[in-house]
Amino acid sequence: MKERLWTKSFIMLMVGNLFVFMSFQMLIPTLPPYIKSIGASGLEIGLVTALFSIGAVLSRPFIGFMLEYKPRKSLVITGAIMLLLVTILYPFSQVVLIFLLFRFVHGLVWGWSTTVNGTAAVDVIPNSRLGEGMGYYGLSITIGMIIAPSLGIFLYNITSFTNLIYISAALGVIAIFLLTIVRYQTPEAVLNTRKEELKFSYVGSSVEKSSWFPAFITIIINLGYGSVVTFIVIFGQERGIEQIFLFYVFNAIMATLARPIAGKWFDEKGPIGLVLFCTSMTFIGMWVLSFAHSSLFIAIAGVLFGVGFGCLIPTLQSWALLMTPSKRRGVANGMIFSSIDLGIGLSGIIFGVLAQFVETASIFRIASLFLIFAIVLVLFMERKKRIASRESLVPKKKVRTSF
């Protein structure tokens, strides 16, 4: 008999996380034009994203360490409250330098919240349904990332930036309320650990050795996907495709439909075949996108990305968490999110430089090589694992010690 997945706590945590992402993501497309309106230069506009990513990566090792000995509820609620406070402060940042400082702090807090929320979800989900559960939980992230930016742009165009902040803050308040209802299940190993028994190491709290490989594959995958995040709007302008939003719409629809299926695949057959399939679909999607001259091809690319990349990140996350002791899952979860930020951040730098020399379509094709590299690495490691497994079953010959 299957263990129960759809508990009240899991539903409240998932919906609460959706509102966290809605509150945050609706500001993403509106902060650059706002900081430009208060006199920011092109470099300073670029720092809006860079400083945020740096803050998120820097904070995760510390919160990963805290997750080894602190109960989940206090960490989740604290993260949500801090996100709300930083959001409310934005209208008071009329000086570019202060705004950028707030953005860095926002990154620190976002790294905290995403790490603890994801770890709390893992604790609530039964181990036998981890892949399926994380697939559903990932929908709260995907839906928030698709709906909220469009809502933010709409509100920014019809009202003031201050009113947009108030609406974002209201969503944050709803998130806090929902997250307080959850009955968190902190592992016994964590509850029985005292801070004095642990020694903080930045590297040790950044990297979980048992799950380093899924994290490394996450970086490689996002080195390719980051080119799409950075250049798809510019690509649409170059090709004269006005309905570029169809990419996100079909991406979200297919990810929503495919994730439950992918989650069951993970639980029944493991991660390897699923990772290879999803990466291959993402690779094909990048090439379809690169040849797009109409909305139809944009929609097809969105479908392929929804099935591929939409299921790939939750699969890699579940894979990493499955390989990690329960006590260290906070570190592993933070490592996966940092791998995403690192991959996308490096991709923006690499292809931002390359964009000066090649057209955007070529950037997508070149970036797709990272996906091929990921496939080769997974196949190589799986083959190596099988050889090692076979060798362990072969009886070792006795060595003569006398002559």
C-alpha positions in Angstrom: 0.0 0.0 0.0 1.3 3.4 -1.0 2.2 5.9 1.7 -0.1 9.0 1.8 1.3 12.0 -0.2 -1.5 14.5 -0.2 -1.6 15.4 3.5 -2.8 18.8 4.7 0.7 19.8 5.5 2.0 18.9 2.1 -0.8 20.9 0.4 -0.3 24.0 2.6 3.4 23.9 2.2 3.1 23.6 -1.6 0.5 26.5 -1.8 2.4 28.6 0.6 5.6 28.2 -1.5 3.5 29.2 -4.6 2.6 32.5 -2.9 6.2 33.0 -1.9 7.3 32.6 -5.5 4.4 34.7 -6.8 5.3 37.6 -4.4 9.0 37.4 -5.4 8.7 36.6 -9.2 6.3 39.5 -10.0 9.1 41.9 -9.1 11.7 40.3 -11.4 10.8 42.1 -14.7 9.8 45.4 -13.0 12.9 46.1 -10.9 15.2 46.9 -13.9 12.9 49.6 -15.3 12.4 51.0 -11.8 16.1 51.3 -11.0 16.6 52.8 -14.5 13.9 55.4 -13.6 15.9 56.5 -10.6 19.0 57.1 -12.6 20.9 53.7 -12.8 23.4 53.1 -15.6 23.5 50.0 -17.8 26.1 48.3 -15.5 24.1 49.1 -12.4 21.0 47.6 -14.1 23.1 44.4 -14.7 24.1 44.4 -11.1 20.4 44.0 -10.1 20.6 40.3 -11.2 24.3 39.7 -10.4 24.2 41.0 -6.7 21.0 39.0 -6.1 22.6 35.8 -7.4 25.7 36.3 -5.3 23.7 36.9 -2.2 21.6 33.7 -2.7 24.7 31.5 -3.3 26.6 33.0 -0.3 23.7 32.4 2.2 22.9 28.8 1.4 25.9 27.2 3.1 24.9 28.9 6.4 21.3 27.9 6.2 22.3 24.4 5.1 24.4 24.2 8.4 21.5 25.5 10.4 19.2 22.8 8.9 21.4 20.2 10.5 20.3 21.1 14.0 17.3 23.5 13.9 13.6 22.6 13.6 12.1 23.3 10.2 9.2 25.5 11.2 11.1 28.4 12.8 13.4 28.5 9.7 10.6 28.5 7.2 8.6 31.2 8.9 11.6 33.4 9.6 12.6 33.2 5.9 9.1 34.2 4.7 8.9 37.1 7.2 12.4 38.4 6.1 11.3 38.2 2.4 8.2 40.3 3.3 10.3 42.9 5.1 12.8 43.3 2.3 10.0 43.6 -0.2 8.3 46.4 1.8 11.6 48.4 1.8 12.0 48.7 -2.0 9.9 51.9 -2.4 12.3 53.7 0.1 15.3 53.0 -2.1 15.4 56.2 -4.1 19.2 56.0 -4.3 20.7 53.5 -6.7 23.4 52.3 -4.3 20.9 51.7 -1.5 18.6 49.9 -4.0 21.5 47.6 -5.0 22.3 46.9 -1.3 18.6 45.9 -0.8 18.9 43.6 -3.8 21.9 41.9 -2.3 20.1 41.4 1.0 17.1 40.1 -0.9 19.4 37.5 -2.5 20.6 36.4 0.9 17.1 36.0 2.2 15.9 34.3 -1.0 18.7 31.7 -0.7 17.5 31.1 2.9 13.8 30.7 2.0 14.2 28.5 -1.1 16.6 26.1 0.8 14.5 25.7 3.9 11.2 25.4 2.1 12.5 22.7 -0.2 14.0 20.8 2.7 10.8 21.0 4.6 9.0 19.6 1.6 11.4 16.6 1.5 10.7 15.9 5.2 6.9 15.9 4.7 7.0 13.7 1.6 7.2 9.9 2.1 10.6 8.5 0.9 8.8 5.9 -1.3 7.1 8.8 -3.2 9.9 11.3 -3.1 10.2 11.7 -6.9 6.4 12.1 -7.4 6.1 14.5 -4.4 9.0 16.7 -5.4 7.5 16.8 -8.9 4.2 18.2 -7.6 6.1 20.5 -5.2 8.1 21.8 -8.1 4.8 22.9 -9.8 4.5 25.6 -7.1 7.8 27.0 -8.4 7.0 26.6 -12.1 3.5 28.1 -11.9 4.8 31.0 -9.8 7.7 31.7 -12.3 5.2 31.7 -15.2 2.2 33.6 -13.9 3.9 36.2 -11.6 6.2 38.0 -14.1 3.3 38.7 -16.5 1.2 39.9 -13.6 4.0 42.1 -12.4 4.4 43.7 -15.8 0.7 44.3 -16.1 0.5 46.0 -12.7 3.6 48.0 -13.3 2.0 49.4 -16.5 -1.3 50.4 -14.9 -0.3 51.5 -11.4 2.7 52.8 -9.4 5.7 50.8 -8.3 4.7 51.4 -4.7 1.3 49.8 -5.3 3.0 46.9 -7.0 5.1 46.4 -3.8 1.9 46.5 -1.7 0.3 43.7 -3.8 3.6 41.7 -3.7 3.6 42.2 0.1 0.0 41.0 0.4 0.9 37.8 -1.3 3.8 37.4 1.1 1.4 37.8 4.1 -0.8 35.0 2.6 2.3 32.8 2.2 3.3 33.3 5.9 -0.3 32.4 7.0 -0.3 29.2 5.0 3.2 28.2 6.1 2.2 28.5 9.8 -0.5 25.9 9.3 2.0 23.2 8.2 2.9 20.4 10.6 6.6 20.1 9.9 8.4 16.8 10.3 12.0 17.5 11.4 14.1 14.3 11.2 15.0 12.7 14.5 18.7 12.9 13.6 18.3 16.7 13.4 16.3 17.0 16.6 18.9 15.0 18.5 21.8 17.1 17.3 23.1 20.1 19.2 24.9 23.0 17.6 27.9 22.5 19.9 28.4 19.0 18.4 28.8 20.5 14.9 31.7 22.4 13.4 30.8 24.9 10.7 32.7 24.7 7.4 31.7 26.9 4.5 32.8 24.2 2.0 31.2 21.5 4.2 27.9 23.4 4.3 28.1 24.2 0.6 28.8 20.7 -0.8 27.3 17.3 0.1 29.8 14.8 -1.2 27.3 12.0 -1.5 25.2 13.9 -4.0 27.9 16.0 -5.8 27.2 14.4 -9.2 23.5 15.4 -9.6 24.6 18.9 -8.6 27.4 19.0 -11.1 25.0 17.9 -13.9 22.6 20.7 -12.7 25.3 23.3 -13.3 26.1 21.8 -16.8 22.4 21.8 -17.7 21.8 25.4 -16.6 24.9 26.5 -18.5 22.9 25.6 -21.6 19.4 26.7 -20.4 20.8 30.1 -19.2 21.2 31.2 -22.8 17.4 30.8 -23.3 16.6 32.7 -20.1 18.9 35.6 -21.1 18.2 35.9 -24.9 14.7 34.5 -25.7 13.1 38.0 -25.7 15.9 39.4 -27.8 15.6 36.4 -30.2 11.9 37.2 -30.6 12.6 40.8 -31.4 15.2 39.7 -34.0 12.8 37.3 -35.7 9.8 39.6 -35.4 7.9 37.1 -33.3 5.5 39.0 -31.1 3.9 36.0 -29.4 7.1 34.9 -27.6 5.0 34.5 -24.4 3.7 31.3 -26.0 7.0 29.7 -25.1 6.3 30.2 -21.4 2.6 29.3 -21.6 3.2 25.9 -23.3 6.2 25.3 -21.1 4.1 25.7 -18.0 1.2 23.6 -19.3 3.4 20.7 -20.4 5.5 20.9 -17.2 2.3 20.7 -15.1 1.1 17.7 -17.1 4.4 15.8 -17.3 5.8 16.2 -13.8 3.4 13.7 -12.0 4.3 11.1 -14.7 8.0 11.9 -14.4 7.8 11.6 -10.6 6.3 8.1 -10.8 8.9 7.1 -13.3 11.6 8.3 -10.9 10.1 6.3 -8.0 9.7 3.1 -10.0 12.8 3.1 -12.2 15.2 5.5 -10.8 16.7 8.8 -12.1 19.2 7.7 -14.9 16.7 7.0 -17.7 14.6 10.0 -16.8 17.5 12.4 -16.7 18.7 11.1 -20.1 15.2 11.5 -21.6 14.5 15.0 -20.2 18.0 16.3 -21.3 17.4 14.9 -24.8 14.0 16.6 -25.0 15.6 19.9 -23.8 18.3 19.6 -26.4 15.8 19.1 -29.2 13.8 22.0 -27.8 16.8 24.3 -28.1 17.3 23.4 -31.7 13.6 23.9 -32.6 13.8 27.3 -30.9 16.9 28.3 -32.8 15.1 27.7 -36.1 11.8 29.3 -35.1 10.4 32.0 -37.5 6.8 31.8 -36.3 4.7 31.4 -33.2 4.0 27.8 -34.0 7.6 26.8 -33.6 7.9 28.9 -30.4 4.9 26.9 -29.0 6.5 23.6 -30.1 9.8 24.6 -28.4 7.8 25.5 -25.3 6.2 22.0 -25.3 9.6 20.3 -25.6 11.1 22.4 -22.8 8.1 21.8 -20.6 8.5 18.0 -20.9 12.3 18.2 -20.8 13.6 21.0 -18.6 10.3 21.3 -16.7 10.9 17.7 -15.3 14.7 17.8 -15.3 15.4 20.1 -12.4 12.9 18.3 -10.0 14.4 15.0 -11.1 18.0 16.1 -10.4 16.9 17.6 -7.0 15.1 14.4 -6.0 18.2 12.3 -7.2 20.5 14.4 -5.0 18.2 14.2 -2.0 17.7 10.4 -2.4 21.5 10.0 -2.2 21.8 12.2 0.9 21.4 11.2 4.6 18.3 12.9 6.1 20.5 15.0 8.4 22.3 16.6 5.4 19.4 17.2 3.1 19.4 20.9 3.8 23.0 21.1 2.5 22.1 19.0 -0.5 19.0 21.1 -1.3 21.0 24.3 -1.0 23.7 22.9 -3.2 21.1 22.1 -6.0 19.7 25.7 -5.9 23.2 27.2 -5.9 24.1 25.0 -8.9 21.1 26.5 -10.7 22.1 30.0 -9.9 25.8 29.3 -10.7 24.9 27.7 -14.1 22.6 30.4 -15.2 24.9 33.2 -13.9 28.0 31.8 -15.8 25.9 31.2 -18.9 24.9 34.8 -18.9 28.5 35.9 -18.8 29.7 33.4 -21.4 27.0 33.9 -23.9 26.8 37.7 -23.2 30.4 37.9 -24.5 29.7 35.5 -27.4 26.6 37.5 -28.4 28.9 40.2 -29.7 30.2 37.9 -32.4 27.3 35.5 -33.4 23.6 35.7 -33.9 21.2 34.7 -31.1 20.1 31.5 -32.9 23.7 30.3 -33.0 24.0 31.0 -29.3 21.2 28.5 -28.6 22.8 25.9 -30.8 26.2 26.3 -29.2 24.6 26.3 -25.7 22.9 23.0 -26.6 26.4 21.3 -26.5 26.3 21.6 -22.8 23.3 19.3 -22.8 25.2 16.7 -24.9 28.0 17.0 -22.4 25.6 16.2 -19.6 24.2 13.2 -21.4 27.8 11.8 -22.0 28.7 12.3 -18.3 25.6 10.5 -17.1 26.2 7.6 -19.4 29.9 7.4 -18.5 29.2 7.4 -14.7 26.4 4.8 -15.1 28.7 2.6 -17.1 31.5 3.0 -14.5 29.0 2.1 -11.7 27.9 -1.0 -13.5 31.5 -2.2 -14.1 32.3 -1.6 -10.4 29.2 -3.5 -9.4 30.0 -6.5 -11.6 33.6 -6.6 -10.3 32.4 -6.6 -6.7 30.5 -9.8 -7.4 33.5 -11.6 -8.8 35.4 -13.6 -6.1 38.9 -12.4 -5.7 41.7 -14.9 -6.3 43.7 -15.8 -3.3 47.2 -14.5 -3.4 50.1 -16.9 -2.6 52.2 -15.6 0.3 54.7 -18.4 0.4 57.4 -19.4 -2.1 
